[in-house]
Amino acid sequence: MLKRRGYLGGCRDHGENGFGRWVGWGIITANLSNMARTLAARS
């Protein structure tokens, strides 16, 4: 689901640590987007 929404297009970091960082930031971005959408719907 994250890849379809554009949060995890292609990993630009190298190695296993870079990939983990990329996935982590993608999940944080998705969560923040969902929170913002929920707050906007309440207003």
Steps between C-alpha positions, in 0.01 A plus 500: 500500500779745580662445163172561315451834674848615407664491841741221407581541133859387477766481767759772445719387789755220473537187710284340763515797738403739225208281397377482860525878529308542173218270613486669842464846350237370259292366788536823698393698193196278446398532866533879496297519180224287653498715815475821297219358286308397814543840663392680184188284476402594856508874425 
